[in-house]
Amino acid sequence: MSEQLLHRFAPGFAEGDGSMKALLGGKGSALADMCKAGLPVPPGFTIETTVCHTVIAAGGKLPDSLKKEVESGIAFLEHRTGSRLGDPSNPLLVSVRSGAAVSMPGMMDTILDLGMNDEVAVGLARRTERPAFAWDCFRRFIDLFSTVVMGLPHHAFDEPLEELKKERGVKSDRELNEADLKRLVNEYRATYRAHTGEEFPTDPRVQLERAIGAVFLSWNTERAIKYREVQHLTGLAGTAVTVQAMVFGNLGQTSGTGVLFTRNTATGDKELYGEYLVDAQGEDVVAGIRTPNPISHLEKDMPDVHRQLEETVQRLEKYAGDVQDVEFTIQEGKLFMLQTRSGKRTGAAAVKIAGALVDEGIATKEDALTKLVGPEHIDHMLHPHFADEAAYRKANLVIAKGLPASPGAAVGRIVFTANEAEEWKKRGEKVILVRTETSAEDVGGMHAAMGILTTRGGMTSHAAVVARGWGKPCVAGCGELTASEKTKTLTKSGVEFHEGDWLSLNGATGEVIRGKLELKDAEITPEMARVLSWADEVRRLGVHANADTPNDARVARSFGAAGIGLCRTEHMFFAPDRIPHVRRMILADDEQERQRALDALLPFQRDDFTGILSAMAGYPVTIRLLDPPLHEFLPNEPKQQEELAKLIGVPVEKVRARVNELHEMNPMLGHRGCRLGITQPAITQMQARAIFEAACALKKQGVDVHPEVMVPLVGTAAELSNQKRLVEAVAKEVIAETGVEVPIVIGTMIEVPRAALTAGLIAKEAEFFSFGTNDLTQMTFGYSRDDAGRFLPDYVKREILPTDPFQSIDPDGVGALVKMAVEAGRAANPRLHIGICGEHGGDPASIAFFHGAGLDYVSCSPFRVPIARLAAARAAIAEKKG
Amino acid sequence: MSEQLLHRFAPGFAEGDGSMKALLGGKGSALADMCKAGLPVPPGFTIETTVCHTVIAAGGKLPDSLKKEVESGIAFLEHRTGSRLGDPSNPLLVSVRSGAAVSMPGMMDTILDLGMNDEVAVGLARRTERPAFAWDCFRRFIDLFSTVVMGLPHHAFDEPLEELKKERGVKSDRELNEADLKRLVNEYRATYRAHTGEEFPTDPRVQLERAIGAVFLSWNTERAIKYREVQHLTGLAGTAVTVQAMVFGNLGQTSGTGVLFTRNTATGDKELYGEYLVDAQGEDVVAGIRTPNPISHLEKDMPDVHRQLEETVQRLEKYAGDVQDVEFTIQEGKLFMLQTRSGKRTGAAAVKIAGALVDEGIATKEDALTKLVGPEHIDHMLHPHFADEAAYRKANLVIAKGLPASPGAAVGRIVFTANEAEEWKKRGEKVILVRTETSAEDVGGMHAAMGILTTRGGMTSHAAVVARGWGKPCVAGCGELTASEKTKTLTKSGVEFHEGDWLSLNGATGEVIRGKLELKDAEITPEMARVLSWADEVRRLGVHANADTPNDARVARSFGAAGIGLCRTEHMFFAPDRIPHVRRMILADDEQERQRALDALLPFQRDDFTGILSAMAGYPVTIRLLDPPLHEFLPNEPKQQEELAKLIGVPVEKVRARVNELHEMNPMLGHRGCRLGITQPAITQMQARAIFEAACALKKQGVDVHPEVMVPLVGTAAELSNQKRLVEAVAKEVIAETGVEVPIVIGTMIEVPRAALTAGLIAKEAEFFSFGTNDLTQMTFGYSRDDAGRFLPDYVKREILPTDPFQSIDPDGVGALVKMAVEAGRAANPRLHIGICGEHGGDPASIAFFHGAGLDYVSCSPFRVPIARLAAARAAIAEKKG
């Protein structure tokens, strides 16, 4: 902890700035920056994140040293506002807010209107001449304090309010009068007493200490922990707490509160994008309880405020070099800025905004690559969309239209609770989560769903903000529909949809569509291509793709892959016209029979390679020899075994016997990879012949082919040289037969720990290495990917592992092997070309690691190629910056 | 190749010596040594092993440079003997023999009497005045040349001989006269012509070149390759070939031939031990065709020769510092030495001889440890013996008595061919191989058998020599019994034993015993203890044992283990009184139920630990927490599942569901080891409580206890610290409850590659490391031990791997991880104690590696402890010698 735990701010003055995000949290540091810029910010102070764990450890009690600082912080606020905490004649009310270094919207607690008691309420009523406002503030404060600090249930406060409204025949809180609200205050206090066994605290200083403690504690609520888990947020110190003088948006028609983005974060268009409510307190907008007005209306309602707001947020955008997400309150015609931060946006918006900010001179290309466009944005854009939008409209399948809260297409079966969404997903179902509105408790289920549909709430409602952050399709505030969690139905004028029914959502238009629409893969937009071209200018790592078919190869090329880093030949074996030959080969009684089956497979494989090599003309194609154990090609079910036996004319007992014979205890560590090619060299020979016959024939036709043969699962140099000799011999035969020279390039996967450990020996036999980090991770950790689901989630939760090592490379263990192998491999063979073709090849954090380890390229699935290009650029920039 | 490919020798002169074994082979270098010592050796020359592969690659053709050298070698022999190759008036005949650096008795080919043709036969008949001898030599030569060089079948020569003997009414070859033998020579030549389409070569130089080529080729016969495989002989250059002037033991009653050992290699007694035949050629003794006389008879038959022989072999023994295995021939009263080498001996003989040679000043203690007693000898002695020898004699179960050819007790079901022995063994059967006599073709089956019984042949017959080399029990030459391969019966005066019947063999007495006798584990003899005490004086590595029961612990102590390096707690879980609780624990629906099951297990585990800690009072006991995946404890068979459901009162569906739920694709890489203890901490807590309750209670009683808790399958430091905290907390509770202080020592297995790679981090949490090299080998190579049988034998055969890495540590891969972990572990925690408890802990080559890697101790199965003590001493001596 620094000596001073508390950092004060007020317009023109701040003890801190934007560089102190880790200490002050995002909110605290942004408030300091705004104050330094002289913007109208209510005065306040921020307590450092470093205190968070101390307070949590003490169960919410503040250390004495902090209490003293808080006292002086309050003195500062009293001095700046001219009001005093607990002074009925001119009371200071404050808000107590959370704010970690990384934004966790809605996950932690906030308390407003702190400082209220009976005397203060009376004083405030007199001073503002709005008794209803004063007692409403008190009511709200008791509600928040009770639920946040004391953990009382929300319904204990919502129900009396609803009953009262019913009794009084009104719809809105704002129609309740002083007497009503006084009555509510008394009822709330009775509820508080009944639940806690104590009187509601009247001393504002006691209120404040307990509120600060409670906000710190909210760092560790279940929903906050879950959110950090889902978002992979680790290494944070905790939340900061900001205590700030209240300003009131609920002081009548010249007051209001709103949130806005400096650009449209759904489309990227240059326009203020947001909403506000007149005569409302801040939380009312985000909560989605009243449907707010679009920000453009403000120009008509309060032109001066609108102008001032516009100027202010443009200054903020320029200063930050990025789109800002701003909260403001208008108190009796006066604008106050309450928060500013980078705005979450869709992928399409991100690339468009990045281009615009660079063009406008607000940001550099490097900013665009490192700050404005993230891998997650590229990812969102590469999500699927509907195959034919016109068709579903023409067919009248649209059942309702809500707000286009988060673009993208989602297709799934509807469920009505977050828990069900998670459970269905576990069962392998694709679901759409349907809720009246969502709250922080729902984040797990929202994450599990393909898309989210709410019947209430606006573009900045919880559902909308969270969905956009994740790039998950969302239709919000679809008031035409009624969702019932109880009956598990979604209704529209008599038409009912039930749990499990298929719906499709178009998050870009807000359409809710009946049935299971067909999805189509995404393409690269010009805006994305522009940003990626900047990435290509700075990156050092090559980006190849893993592709097994000519079609995949074409997709990979269109996404910018400079080669195929992994072409798996076994996928070709499974096609219905090949599998009988494969099975005949496996069931063969002698060499002749096996050879006949392989001869039958040869033309198929040759065609496969012809297709891929053509599609990748001019680029290298790395073809991996057969990898999986042979039993994967035989059927396990008795019925299928009988069919197979009939098909290829052998007794079913023979099929069964061979299946049993090939059964393995641990197939992952079994007879597969080059172990097959060594014990059954005819398989390797057939594959080599198919590759070189295809390559030579194409070259004869003038196609520029670059086949590379990759030997899988090598653990010793002798294995590689065994397979290399076989392949070379066949290649030379084919070259002699055809009279066409094709270079013979042979390398190996490094996916067995021993291969990495003996890379110096293996490199002498290899022209290239390609790290198979999936298997390397399995063997280095001793985790079976198929089985680790039993404990890996638990491991990540308990922070035994920072993240799932199959998603992001483990730098200390698996990464250490990669580094060793690169070093020893290059020392033994300076011309060794080194890449990685495991799934980590598409993971940004892993790509940064591979850049650092000095690899030449990464290879990933075609749809990850653009992400990899960006991530490679980020790695290069980070390295340059040191 | 050196410049000279051929090294000549004759008494008093030799181009080479005993240090050149790799070049000259064992036989060639020993002949050179004997010549230098002036012993009576027929002159000859040896062609280097380096030529072997060149000749093999050329299909048996000699390079021109070699042909020239052979020519000059022949000139040397002619000069020394005064005879000439192919000269009828005084013909030189030669033998052509194989001889690799390591003895492979009977595995490669030999050709005798080379240089014969019609003219030479006539001349030799005249010169020796023994025409029958001359034509017999010619006959033998055609037989050997045809079968060895041309690959003709043996029976093509045996059958005409047998027919002729029948026709002439004689029993022995020696009773055939000149005419008979001439006729045979002609018949043999006709056979040769019929099979090869060419005349039998008459030019001795052509004969010689082809013979030399054929002997080189015999390096790669199937039986030779198989022998090297079985004996783990790798890295040899090939065989050398020795061409030597013939001397004849078959020149009547003053001639003869024999083999002897300078001491009794079955018992170790100090006496000449061997056999000879009068009027015979060398191969007749070893082949077991005629039953030879014990060497002691020679004293009476030819006292002078006997005295000369005795003096000579004692010189040889003293010179070599070891028991010698000698071949000699007596030609008309004159002694010739043909070969000397270290004699293969039984384990009991080895330790006794070592003691005697040290006492006699012929060898040093270091010689005893490095040369005279090998790990294989200790191993043999620790093989089981009969529980009660007196009993089976008293019960009249002995059915016959043969020669005590190789000591030890064997119990098995009889089979009559080597192939069957191998097949039955594969099925998990224990077999006794019964043969009339064995030949080199049988080695595979001999190795597969528990013991060998032959009805013909002496103490130096093929069966006897090979069995002794392996320490496998053998009863040879049991003439009372008749074995028929055809009818698969073993008969003695009407009593028949059939394939599959149980027999027991006492290789130390020659007894063949009816039925399946009970075996008892071995103990350390005083002679062995003496040699091991010398080992303990020089070794640096500690030797612990892997033991799970008090009984194992006691055995380990009696064999000299200085602690338990691995006590597996899961074995305790399988006992019939515990397994229901274990299963109840696994099937528990909630924490309470699980805890109740664990509470029920606690007293059992406590008793287990009390037993082991008592048995090992004063020594450390390293207890490993539960390791295997839980599904191993549940039954897979529907019937057993039903029984279990009934037993513990749950529906069978629940048992089935849980079995399915726990099923893993790759259990080796699944939810096991500390992954269990982390997700189910109550298991770790129960085990920790059992350990410390046992330890504290014993200490209270004054027992000196040293429990150490070992966490299995750790891959990250966080896993270890998680489990450590659990164990420490429980230990402290128990210490507080009992008021008895027991040190809390917690360490980890290093068996996951990642643990070795991050050993520096893990060492900070650990007091000790114990390498689990079984799992470490599985994961480093990516070999499942259960499945690797499909390709590992092939890998060893193709020399892709030098040896099975589960038997002997892989120094480059697994070993590299061990070294890394030792270095990083010690750097992070200088007091770290480091051992190994995989099965490599009992393998001598691996022990040498672990010594070099700087480990503190090895832990192995109790019966390997004496071997490990010797191997550790050898490693220390080797290191001292640099």
Interface residues (C-beta under 8 A of the other chain):
Chain A: E664 M665 N666 P667 M668 L669 G670 H671 R675 I678 T679 L713 G715 T716 A718 E719 N722 E751 V752 P753 R754 L757 T758 L761 D775 Q778 M779 T780 F781 G782 Y783 S784 D786 D787 A788 R790 F791 D794 Y795 R798 E799 I800 L801 D810 D812 G813 V814 A816 L817
Chain B: E664 M665 N666 P667 M668 L669 G670 H671 R675 I678 T679 L713 G715 T716 A718 E719 N722 E751 V752 P753 R754 L757 T758 L761 D775 Q778 M779 T780 F781 G782 Y783 S784 D786 D787 A788 R790 F791 D794 Y795 R798 E799 I800 L801 D810 D812 G813 V814 A816 L817
